[in-house]
Amino acid sequence: MAATFKDDTGAETVWKPDQAIVDICFVHGLGGGRYSTWTKDEVFWPYNLLPKDIPDARIITWGYHAEVAHFLSPDSKVRVRDHAKSLLNDLNGLRAAPETCTRPIIFVAHSLGGIVCAQSLLQSSGIEADDIEKLSDHTSALAFMGTPFEGSETTRWTSFFEKLSSLFPVVTINKTLLDHLKIDSHDLKNLGDDFPKYLNNRSGSGGRPAHVACFFEERPTSTLGHIVPRESAGLVGHDSILVPDNHVGICKFENFEDPKYKIVLGILKKWVEEIRKAQKGEDVNKPALQANTTMGKNYGGTQIGQDNSTNKSGHNVHGQSFTFGSKDA
């Protein structure tokens, strides 16, 4: 019988190998779901694709109430920090067993999900208890897909849903969540200051630093434009990686040959291979990739998997192209 998944709240394990060496947790964004955000044409890539390429990872998808508009729900007053606490509690519960509580974890987060994830790690790092394995200490890497760490370039999303509210007065808009996508949002500014400090502390604490990759959208989303442009989607000191799609499509993949999937998979495989080496006591700093780098002036980001692409206007988009392992892999 084929596996069935649906959007819901909480953590769901979608793939559990006998000998997992890492957890990979997916966190959706505003208006998304733990299944629908990662699905295109019935291909739910955390289940249909990823286990075949990274078979020794336990794969988890986490959901929360992030509807932009919903009918008179009490969740309309819930803040990002509340969702972050739920994520932390759910994962701590799932990872509570002695054989899993110290297992490395990689996060893949889309849009607002990245803010929830970052806030959760900040909360975890602030826990003072000797008998609790901190999730923040065992976070190995984070892939942020269109996450607005510096706010959105425009308030088009906010305006769009405020118009919906005018048309349908019975709809409650979760304005607190939308505020986190505005430039100069107070909470977002605080997170933008505190999260880099957490990453720097990880690097300087004697432990292994957390790897970070920030994926940004090449194409506009309909008439809304770029929901989270490159300057908002990046973190200083970490790779910004171009994905040839819009804000919604950057996290949906059709098949193993989808260029977008290859971009993200290349990063994830690199991180997991480093975890494998560390657990075997091998030198994780030994080069394990061949690089074919093409620098361009259109974007300052890093593009994995292809040297050039063409946007809808017919212009070439240049980035950096890396091939991990052999070209036949």
N, C-alpha and C positions, 0 to 999 in steps of 0.2 A: 504494500500500500504506500502510495506517495505521501510524503510529509506535507502537512498543511500548516500554514502560519497565518496569523491575523494580527492587526494592530491592537495592542493592549498596553497596559501599564506594567511596570516591573521588569525584571530580568528573565530572559528565556534563553536556555542553552539550545542552540540549533545544531551544533556538532560537538561530539565528545569522543575523542580517540581514547584508546586504552592507555597510552602513555603520553599524555600531553606535557609539553615543556613550557607552554606559554598560553595565556588567555588573550584573546582579541575581542574587545568589547566595542560594539557599534552604538552610537548615541545620535538619534535623529534631531532635526531642527524644528523651527517654528512651522506649525501646520503639518508636520510630518508624522510618521508612525514607525514603529520598530520593524515593520515589514515593508510598507509601501515606499518609504524613503529610498530603500536600497533595491527596488524591484523595477524592471522594465520588461514588458512583454512576457510576464510570468517568470522571468529569470530573477530569482532572489539570490544575488551573487554571494552573500556570506554563506549560503547553503549550497547553491548549485555550482558555484565555481571555486571559491576559495579553498574548501577542504581538499580538493584534488591537487592544488598547487602548494598548500601548506598543511599537510595531513596531520602534523603533530601539534596543532593548535586547537584548544577548546575555543569555540566561537560562541559568543554571547551577544544578544541584541537586547537593548534596554529601551523601554518606552515610558512616556510621561504625558500628562495633559498639556499639550502645546497648541491647542486649537486657537486660531486667531480670532474666530468668532464662534460663540456657542450660546445656547439658549439658557440664560439665567442660571449658569452653573456657579457653585461656590468657588470653583477653581479659578475664576476670573480674578481673584485677589491674591493668588499664590504667586510668589516671586521666584526669580531664578535661584536665589540661594536656598529656597525650600526644595526645589527640584534637585539641586546639587546634594542636599542632605539625603534625599531619598535615594539618589544614585549611590552615594557612599554607603548607606545602610544596606541597600539591596546587594551590592557587590561584596560587602563584608560578610553578609550572611551566606552568600553563595560560595565564598572562598574560605569559610570558617574552618574547614577540616585541616588537620596538621599537614597533609600532603599538598594542600592548595593555598594556604594562607600566605606563603612566601613566594609563590609562583610569579614570575614576571608577567606583567600585563601591558598590552598595547591598546590604546584607544584610537578609534576611527570615528570622528565626529563631524556632522554636517551643520553648517550655519550656527544657529543659536545653541545647538547641542555642544559645540565647542566651548561656549561660554559656561554652560552648565558643567561640563567636564572640568574645565579649569577651576571653577569655583569649588567643585567637589574636592579637588586635590589640595587646594588652599585650606579647606576645612580639615581635611585629613592631616595635613602637615602641622596643624595647630593642636591636635589631640595630644594631651599629656597623660599617657597611661602606659606603664611598662608591659602590661599583659595584652596589649592590642598590637597586632601587626598592621602598621599604617599602610594603607593603599598607596599613599604618596611615595613611600620608600621603595615600593616594588613596581612602580610605573616605569617601564622601560622606554616607551616611545609614545608619541602622540601625532596622529595625522589629522590636521584640521582642514576641512573642505569648505571653503567659503565662510569662514568664521570671522565676524566683524570685530576684531580686537581694538580697532580705533574708530568704531562707529561706522555707519553707512555713509556713503558719499552724499546721498540725498535722503529726504524723508518721504520718498515716493511710496514706499510700502505703507507707512503710517497714513499718508493721505488717502491711499487707495482703500484701506479698511475703514477709515473714518467716513468715506463716502458710502460704503456699504452700511455703516451704522445709521447714516442719515436716511437711506432708502428703506432700511428694515429696523425700525426703532426697537423691536423686541429682541434684537441681537445684542448681546453683551460683548464688548470688545475688551480683550485682556490688555488694557493700556499699559500696565506695568511691564509686561513682557515686551511690548512694542517699544517702550522707552529705551530698552537696552540696544536697540538698533539705531538710535538717533546719535548724531554727533554730539559730543560733550555730555552724554548721559553720565550722571554722577556715579552710579554704580559701575558702569562700564569703564569709566576713567580710573576708578579705584582698582578694578581688576587688571586694567592695562598697566598699572604701576606695580601691583603686588605679584602678578603671575610671573613676569620676567625675573623678579627677585627670587621667587621659588625655584625657577630653573637655574639661576646662577648659584643659588645655595646648594642645589643638587650637584652642580659641577665642582664646587669648591669644598664639599664636605668630606672628600676622601672616598665617597662611593662613586658608582658609575653615573654619569650624567644621563638625563632623559633626552633621547633624540626627538627632534621636532621637525615636521614638514608641514608647510602651509600651502595648500592648493588654492589657486584662484581661477576664476572663470574668464574664458576668453570672449565669450559671446554675450550680448545683452539678452535679457529675459523679456521677450515681447516688447511692448512700448514702455515698460518700466525701466529699461536700460540695464546697466550692470548693478545688480542688487548689492554686491559687496566687491568693489574694485580692488585691484592688487594692493593699493596703498593702505587699504583697510584690512585686508586679509593676511597681512604679514606680521611677523614678529622680528624685531631687530636681532641680527646675529643668527638667524635660521633661514633655511632654504625656502624660497617662494617658487612654486612650481605651477606652470601653466597647464590647464586642462582645457582641451578644445570643445567646450560646451558652455551652456548657460548655468545659472545658479542652481536650477533644479536638476539639470542633467549631469552635473559633474560627478554625482555619486550613484548613477544608474548605468549598468553595463549589460550589453546584450549577450555576449558570449566570450569565449577564451581569446578570440582574436580582436576583440574590441580594443582599439588603441588606448582608450581611456583606462580600461582595466589593466592593460600592460603597464601604463604609467604608475598607477597606484600599487599594483602587485610588485613591481620592481623595488619600490621602497620597502614594502612590508617584508619581502623575502630577504632583503639585505639586513633588516633589523632582526628577523628571526634567526638568520644564519649566525649573527653575532651572539645571540643567546645560546645557540647550540654550541658554539666554540667555547663560550664562557663556562658552560656546564661541563664540558669535556676538559677544561683546564688549558685550552689552546689559546694562542695569542690572538686576541680579537682585533688588534691593530694591524695585523698582517693584511696587506691588500688582497681583496677577494673579487675585484672587478676590473674589467678593461674599460677604459673611457675613450669615447669619441666625442670630443667637445667642439661645439660650434657656437661662438659668441655672436649675438646679434644686438642691434640697437633698439629694436621695437619694444622688447621687454627685458627687464633685468632679472627675470625669473629663471628657473631651471626646468627644462622640459625633458621628461624621461621617455624614451621609447621611439622618438622620431626627431630627425634633425630639422625638418621643416613641415609646416602645415599651411593650409590656405584658409583664410576666413571667408565669411560670406561676401565680402567686398572684392574678393579675388586677390588680396594682398598676402604675401608670404609672412608668416610669423616665425621668427627664429628664436631659439632658446639654447639650452645646453642639452645634449643628448648623451645618455650613459647607457651602456649595455652591461648588465650584471651577469657575471660568469661568461660562459661561451655564447656565441651568437646562435647556437643551435638549441640552447636551453629554453 
